[in-house]
């Protein structure tokens, strides 16, 4: 084998998967057709569960530039309707306003530290499979060659060649009724509200920053990111504006903003050095791969699912795909994977993708023009007055409502869910749970009085790290937790001294997810 795993695509998803595989002791090779990282910025931040996931790999501090742990935001939007998150008991919407190109840079730096081989200027052109592996046909910087690998993962985007070569269909819908225009611009300083950072549009009013603002004529967004010129975006529903057109200009964006707002907004090109975004998108795609796996070929991120970008769910979904998949492939390669482990990737991640498809389509409906939509929005606002509905929507958008089937009938309420953040005393000082998960290994966290869960896990010591500690919270949500590498709870106990039934359940969970005892 030339490599344990070949990853087609060196964007955030491919690089994150490479990091996960390397942490698990697997040799990945990343193929990226671009000779160097693109300066184009496809996203302006991360939102949702992915922020906490990056924190648990030690990457949040690199991206945020500060030592403070992630904190949820006080507000968000759903379909251009405001969500007041300040009253929630458990606010799941964490945000990290970092451009995608910076995310790629940090992930590439981390992959390089871990010894990942990244081949830039190398493109997958063909593949064939047999019972033992995959042969990848590659066009490299010096010509074509072949790579032999145990598994091949397509992280090569919505037009994934990996998916097409594997014969995996990509059903869904394509629309061509919208035109979205986005650009970095210069806005007169006098129009910025010093109190809120909002945009005071003469003849219209103040538009809050970082919020989708709907009118009867379209959608408007003003995003004054601190690291560069503000980003301005419009969306219009006008089939007459679709089709082939010359490249977008700031003047065209200004005209679009005037139609959407009914008022002139004096914007001009940015004065600071680039690169600057200037992009027009027509229509959109909502598609879900017919399957996420074809024998030894698997798909992650946009190669498996594409949807509207409203609410910024793309990287939240795709990066969590990679963290779910990486340790499972590694288990297969190392030979300890229990039956069906790799199949659980699609079993778990397809429903997550389906929920993103559902809620982005719902939001697209809520931002459309028309009196019927306005009436629907009024009804929706009444529903959002109930914080239980706000909690439900926030959990859905963040991906915090996911509960995987861990195969336990009488399980603790945390089983199948993302492990809560905990502050712990391990005897060597205080540490957050995130400080114990940077290695991406399974973890048995034992806070019991008798340390019996840690003793039960000893037979899996080559695969599962056991840590005994004391919780700094006076009422921790559990006294013991078995965490998979992706941060989800496979077993939990609330007892200070787990009984024989609970210990049997722990051994069953260890075997179900991490194979037979060594």
N, C-alpha and C positions, 0 to 999 in steps of 0.2 A: 504494500500500500504506500502510495506517495504521501498520503495524509490520512488522519483518522476521519476528518470531516472537511469537506470543501464547502465554502459559503460563497454563493454567487451574489455579489452586491456588498459594497463597502460603505453604505450609509449608516445611520444610527442603529438600525436593527441588526444589520450584519456585524457591525463592530461590537455591539453589546453581546450578541450571541457568541462571538469569538472570545470575548472576555470570560463569559460564563463557562464555556468549554475548557478554556485554559485553566481556570481556577479548579475545575474538576479533573485536571490531569490528562486532558485530551489535546491532541495536536491539530488545530484547525489551520486551514489556508484560506485567506480571503481573496477573492477575485473581484477587482473593481475596474470597469472599463475606462473610467476617467483617469488621466495621468496624474491629476492632483485634485485635492478637495475643491469642490465648487464654491465660489463666492456667492452664489445665489442663495438667498435666504428663504427657505420654503415654509418655515414656521417661526414664530416669535416668542415661544415659551412653552413650558410644560405645565400641565394641569391635571390634577387627579392623583390616583394611587401611585402613578409612576414616580412622583416626587419623593414619596416615602420609600419606594423601592430603591431609588438611586441613593438615598440616604443610607440604606442598609447595605450598600456595597461600598460605602465610603466615598461616593462620587458627588454627593450634594455639596459638600464644603468646597470642592474644586470648582463647581459650577457657580455657586452663589458668591464665592469670594470671601466668605466669613465663617466663623466657627459656630454660629448659632444653628440649632436644629431647625428643620422646616416648621412653619406655622401656617395654619389655614387662614384663608382670606375672609374678610367680613361680608363680602357680597360677591355675587356672580350673576350671570344672565342665562336664561333658557328661552330660546326663540325670541330674543330681544325683549323679554320680560324680566324685570329685576327679581333676584332672589336675595332676600335678607337672611344671611346665614348667622347673624350675630346672636340669634335666640336659640340656636340648635344645641342640643345636649352633646352631640358628637358631630362636629363639622368635619366632613371628609375632603373638602375641596382645598387642597394644597396647591399653590402655584409657584412657579419659578420662571421669571421673565428673562429667559436667556435665549438668544437667537439659535436656530438650529445649527448653523455653521460652527458655533462655539460648542454645542453639544457634540457634534462630530469630532471636533478637534480634541476635546477632553477624552472621548471614548477611544480615539485613535492613539492618543498618548498612553492611555491605560493598557490598551491591547499590546502596544509595543513594549511596555514595561513587563508584561506577562509573557513575552516571547512569541507573540502571534506573528506569523508571516503574512504580510499584506502585499499583494502583487498588484500594483497600479498599472493601468494600461493593458490589463489582461481581461479578456471577455469570454464568458462561456458561449460556445457555439453549437454544442451538441452533447448528448449523453446517451448512455445505454446502461442497463442494469442486468445483474444476474443474482444468484442466491447469496453471493459473498460480498458484493459491493457494487460500486458505480464507476464507470469509466467516463470521465468528463473530457470533452473536446474543447480546447482552449486556443484562442488566438491571442498570442502574447506580443510583447514589444519586438521580439526577434523572429516571429513567425508562429505557426500553429504547433501545438504539442498536446499530449494526453496526460491526464492525472488519474490515478487510481485511488479510490477512497472508499471507506466503509459506508459513509452517508454523505448525501449532498443536500444542502438547504438553500432554497431560493429566497433571498432577501432582496430581490431585484425589481421591486416596485410593481405598480399596477399593470404595466405591460410585460410582466415577467416572462422571459424566455424559458426559464426553468419550468414554469407551469405549462406553457404551451408544448414544450418538448416531452413532458410527462403525460400529455393527453388529458389534463385536468380541465374541465370546462369552467367557465366563469360567468354564470348566469346573473342577470340583473337588468337594470333599466338605465337608459341614457336620456338625458333631457337637454334641450338646446334653446330653452326659452329665457335664460338669464345671461346677463353680462356683468361680470365683476371686474372692477378696476381697482388696483392697489398701487400706491407709490409712496416713497419718502418725499416729503415736501417741506418747504419753509412756510411757516404761518406767522403773520405779524404778531409781535410780542403783545401788542395791545389787546389782542383777541383772546389771550389766555387768562382764564379766571385764576387769580393767585391763590384763592382759598381751596379750590377743588381740582385744579389742573384741567378743568373742562374748557370747551371751546365756545366762546361767545360769538355767534354768527349774527352779523347785523341784519335786522329785519326778520330774524327767526327766533333767537333765544339761545340759551346755554345747553350744550350737548355734553353730557358727562363723559369722562375719558374711559377708554377700554370697555365700552359697552356698545352692543348692537342697538342702534337707534332706528326704529322703523317709522316711516311715514306712509301715506297712501300711495306714494310714487316710487318707493324703493327703500333701501337700507343704507345706513351711513355709520361708519366707525371712525373714531379719532383716537389714536393710540400714541401718546407722547412718551415713548420709551426713554429712560434716562441716558442710555448709552449712545444715542444718535439722534438724527432728525426725526420728527414725528411721522407716523405712518397714517395715511388716510386711505379709506376704502369706501367704495360705493357698490351697490348691487341694484340692477334694474331688470324689470321683467318686460322685455321688448324684443320679440323675435326679429324685428326689422334691423336691430343692431348687431345681429349675429352674422356669421359668415366671415370670409376673408377680409381683413382690414389692415391698414398700415400699422406699424408699431405704436403702442400707446405713448401719448405725450401728457405732460402735466396740464396743458391747456384742455385736452380732451377730458381729463379727470375733473377739472374745474367746471366744465360744462355739465358733466354728469352730476356733480354735487349740486349745481344750481337747479337741475331738474328734480332731484330727489328732495331737496330742502325748500325749493321755491324761493331761494335767496342766493345772492352772489357771495362766494367765499374767496377772498383774494389770496390765493396760494401761488407759489412759484417754486422752481426747482431748488433742491437743497444746496446750501452753500458750503457745507463741510465735505471733506474727502469721502469717496465712496468705499466699497461698492454700495449702490443704492438700488432699491427695488423699483421696478416700473413694469407692471404686469397686468395683462388683460386675460381673463379666463371666460370662455363661453360654455354655458351648459354645465353638466356634471354627470358623474357616474355613481351608481350605487350597485355594487356587485359583491358576491360572496362565492368563493371557489367551491366547486362541487364536492371536493374533499381536500383536506389539508395534507394528506400523505398518500403517496403512491409507492408502496414497498420501502425502498431506501431513500426516497426523495421526499422532502418535506418543505412546506411553505410557511413563511412568517410575514407579518406586517402587510403592506399593500399588495404583496404577491398573493395573499390569501383573501384580502378584503379591501374594498375601496368604498368611500362614502363621503358625504358632505364634510367640509372642514369646520362647520359651525360648532363653536364651543371648544375647538382644539382637541378632539379626541384621538387623532391619528397616532401620535407617538405614545400616548398613554396606553393605547391598545397594542401597538406593535412591539414596544419594548417589553411589555408584560408577556407577550407571546414568547419572546426569546428566553426570558427567565424561567418560564414554565417548561420550555423545551430543552434547554441546555443540559440540565442535570440528568434528564431522562435518556438523552442520547449517550451521555457519558456512562450511565449505568449499563446500557447495552454493550458499549465497547469494553468496559471493564469486566463484564461477565456476571454481574450480580443483579441485574434487573429482574424483578419478578415478572411473571407472565402478564401481558397486557399493559405494562407501564408505558411504553411508547405510544400505544393506541390512546392512552388517556390524554395525550396532548390535544388531539382533536375533540375528544369528548368534553374536555374542560374549556377549551378556548373558542370553539365554534359558538356556544351559547353567548359567550362574552361579546363576540363579534356581532352576533344577531341583535343583541341589545343596543349596541352602538348604531347599527344600521337603523333600528327602529326609532331611537330617540333623535337621531339627526334628521331622519325623514319627517318626524313630527315637528321638529323645530323649523325645518324648511317650510312646512305648511303654515306655521304660525307667523312667519315673517313676510309671507306673500301679500300683495296688495289686494284690495277689495273689501267691500262692506261686510261680507259674510265672515271674512277673516277677522276684521275689527270686532265683530260681535263675539267671535270665538275667543279672542284675546281678552275681552271684558269678562267673559265667564271664567277664563283661566285665572285672571287676576283675583277673582273672588275665591277660587280654590286655593290660591297661594297665600291667602290670609290665614290659613290653617297651617301651623308650622309642621304638622305631621306630613302634609303634602310636600312642603319645602324639603324636609328631611329625605323623603322618598326620592324626589327628583335629584337632590344633591348626591345621594348615595349612587344613583344610577349613572349620573354624568361622571362622577369620580371613578366608577368601577368598584366602589366599596360595597355594593350589594351582592357581589359574587359570593356564593357558597358552594364549594366543590363537594361532590359526593365522596366521602372518605370511607364509606362502607360500614359505618357504625350506626346501629339502630337507636341506642339510648345514649347518644353522645352528649358531651358537655356543649353548651351553646356556642362556644368558640370553635368547635371542630368544623373544619371546612372553610373557616373564615381567615382573613388576614390577621396575623398576630398583633395584638395591641402593643403600643409603645409602653415600655416599662423602664423604670430606673432601678438598678440592682446594685447590691453590695456583694461582690464575689470574694471578699476577704483581702483584695488588693486595691480597694478603693471603689468608688461609685462608677458605674458604667451604664450607659443606655443599651437597650437591647440591640440597637443598630450597631454598636461597637462589637457585638459578638457574632454578627452575621456577615462580615466583610469577606470571609473565606468561601462563602457560598456552599458550605457543607450542611448536611442535616444536623439539627441541634436538639438535644434533650435538655430543657431548662428545668431544673429541680429546685423548687422552693419549699419542699415538704420538711417535716420535722425529722423523718427517719431516713431520708435520701434513698428510699426504696426504688423510685423510678430510675435513678441513675444506675443503681445496681442491676436492675433488670436489663438495661441497655448495654451492659458490659460486653455481651456476646456480639454486639454490632460495633465494637469500638473502632474497627478499621474504616467504618463508613459514617458513624454518627458520633459527634462530639457531645459529651455529657458535662454539664456545668451545674454545680450546686451553688446556690446564692440565696440572699435574703432580699425580698422586695422592700423598697423604701416607701411604697404606698402602704398605708395601714390596712387597706382592704383590696389586695390585688384580685384581678378577675379570675385567676386560677392559681393553684399551688404547684402545678407542673404542666409543661407544654412540650409536645413533640412537634418541631417545626420542620417542614420540608425546606429545601434550599430556596424555593420561591417565596418563602415567608408565610405560607399558609399552614394552619394548625391541623396536624394529622391525628392528634390525640391530646386530651387535656383532662385534668382532675381538679376538683375543688376541695379535696380532702387533705388535711394536714398529714394523714397517714393512710395512703391508698390501700384499700382492701384487696383481697385476692382476685376478685372479679375485675377491678380496675387494672391490676397488674397483668391479668390475662389479656385484657383489651389493649394494653400497651404493647405487649409482645406481638399481638395480632397486627397492630398498626405498623410496628417495626418491620414485620415480615411482608406485609402488604405493599409497603412503599420502598423498602430498602433490602428486600430479598431475605433469603434464609440466613440464620445466624452463622457466623463464621466459625 
